[in-house]
Amino acid sequence: MIVPSLSILDCDGVVLDSNTMKIAAFRTALAAYPKSVVARFSDYQARNFGRSRYVLFKDFFNFLEREPEAGEIDGLLDRYAAVVRSAYLDAPLTPGCLETLAHLAAFGPVYIASGSDQTELRWVMQQRSLTGYFTGIYGSPQSKTDILASLAPAAGERALFIGDAKADLEAAQRHHWCDFVYMRHFSTATAEMEPLIQQAGLPVINILPEICALLPKLSL
């Protein structure tokens, strides 16, 4: 039984069904580059979902086997942001999301810790009237490990982190007070994640409402 004093959720693949949208956005931003390289990078990105775009675009040049030219990464970031900012407004919520957020709020504050750009994500949540469901919304360029560190609960209390990617798992495992739950249904990295989750003996849910079975019953 998980008893959280606060809850932290990844955004893409947990709050929003937006993983495939973001993979497509990377491909669009990289359309001018060799298709074979973009295809290999896209597979890498899917397996490493949850990492910041700032890191991933730097990784792309390892696939190209060259250094970026001056301003090249900034141009890609701008192109990607223009696609994602619009697409985020139409990305559906995952099933039962709002009801589950309200349930989690009964235990304590609820936060987002995302690899998405923080300024962009806060704008999206405001535009979609979702800001009020969260005590705080955090994203890149901060790492998820650093975001979690800034949200550490009081001594003796525990936090719940719901994520769908290796970056989420690794961030949670760096903090002894953080209980991790893997949300599988929208994950783009199930082949890599499931052995890690099984080895660590961590709980798995498919959609957000299933977390309620892992929490104490609320007194009415």
TACOR-V661629 format. One record per residue. N is the residue number from 1. PSI is psi as a letter, one per 40 degrees, with the letter a starting at -180 (NA if undefined). Layout:
n:N psi:PSI
n:N psi:PSI
//
This chain:
n:1 psi:h
n:2 psi:h
n:3 psi:g
n:4 psi:i
n:5 psi:e
n:6 psi:i
n:7 psi:i
n:8 psi:h
n:9 psi:h
n:10 psi:i
n:11 psi:c
n:12 psi:h
n:13 psi:e
n:14 psi:d
n:15 psi:d
n:16 psi:i
n:17 psi:g
n:18 psi:e
n:19 psi:d
n:20 psi:d
n:21 psi:d
n:22 psi:d
n:23 psi:d
n:24 psi:d
n:25 psi:d
n:26 psi:d
n:27 psi:d
n:28 psi:d
n:29 psi:d
n:30 psi:e
n:31 psi:d
n:32 psi:e
n:33 psi:i
n:34 psi:h
n:35 psi:d
n:36 psi:d
n:37 psi:d
n:38 psi:d
n:39 psi:d
n:40 psi:d
n:41 psi:d
n:42 psi:d
n:43 psi:d
n:44 psi:d
n:45 psi:d
n:46 psi:d
n:47 psi:e
n:48 psi:f
n:49 psi:i
n:50 psi:e
n:51 psi:i
n:52 psi:i
n:53 psi:d
n:54 psi:d
n:55 psi:d
n:56 psi:d
n:57 psi:d
n:58 psi:d
n:59 psi:d
n:60 psi:d
n:61 psi:e
n:62 psi:d
n:63 psi:d
n:64 psi:e
n:65 psi:f
n:66 psi:i
n:67 psi:i
n:68 psi:i
n:69 psi:i
n:70 psi:h
n:71 psi:e
n:72 psi:d
n:73 psi:d
n:74 psi:d
n:75 psi:d
n:76 psi:d
n:77 psi:d
n:78 psi:d
n:79 psi:d
n:80 psi:d
n:81 psi:d
n:82 psi:d
n:83 psi:d
n:84 psi:d
n:85 psi:d
n:86 psi:d
n:87 psi:d
n:88 psi:d
n:89 psi:d
n:90 psi:e
n:91 psi:h
n:92 psi:i
n:93 psi:i
n:94 psi:i
n:95 psi:h
n:96 psi:e
n:97 psi:d
n:98 psi:d
n:99 psi:d
n:100 psi:d
n:101 psi:d
n:102 psi:d
n:103 psi:d
n:104 psi:d
n:105 psi:d
n:106 psi:e
n:107 psi:d
n:108 psi:a
n:109 psi:i
n:110 psi:h
n:111 psi:i
n:112 psi:h
n:113 psi:h
n:114 psi:i
n:115 psi:e
n:116 psi:i
n:117 psi:h
n:118 psi:d
n:119 psi:d
n:120 psi:d
n:121 psi:d
n:122 psi:d
n:123 psi:d
n:124 psi:d
n:125 psi:d
n:126 psi:d
n:127 psi:d
n:128 psi:e
n:129 psi:f
n:130 psi:e
n:131 psi:d
n:132 psi:e
n:133 psi:e
n:134 psi:i
n:135 psi:d
n:136 psi:i
n:137 psi:h
n:138 psi:i
n:139 psi:a
n:140 psi:i
n:141 psi:e
n:142 psi:i
n:143 psi:i
n:144 psi:d
n:145 psi:d
n:146 psi:d
n:147 psi:d
n:148 psi:d
n:149 psi:d
n:150 psi:e
n:151 psi:e
n:152 psi:h
n:153 psi:i
n:154 psi:i
n:155 psi:h
n:156 psi:e
n:157 psi:i
n:158 psi:i
n:159 psi:i
n:160 psi:h
n:161 psi:h
n:162 psi:h
n:163 psi:i
n:164 psi:e
n:165 psi:i
n:166 psi:d
n:167 psi:d
n:168 psi:d
n:169 psi:d
n:170 psi:d
n:171 psi:d
n:172 psi:d
n:173 psi:e
n:174 psi:e
n:175 psi:h
n:176 psi:e
n:177 psi:e
n:178 psi:h
n:179 psi:h
n:180 psi:h
n:181 psi:h
n:182 psi:h
n:183 psi:h
n:184 psi:d
n:185 psi:d
n:186 psi:e
n:187 psi:i
n:188 psi:e
n:189 psi:f
n:190 psi:d
n:191 psi:d
n:192 psi:d
n:193 psi:d
n:194 psi:d
n:195 psi:d
n:196 psi:d
n:197 psi:d
n:198 psi:d
n:199 psi:d
n:200 psi:e
n:201 psi:f
n:202 psi:i
n:203 psi:i
n:204 psi:h
n:205 psi:i
n:206 psi:d
n:207 psi:i
n:208 psi:d
n:209 psi:d
n:210 psi:e
n:211 psi:d
n:212 psi:d
n:213 psi:e
n:214 psi:e
n:215 psi:i
n:216 psi:i
n:217 psi:h
n:218 psi:h
n:219 psi:h
n:220 psi:NA
//
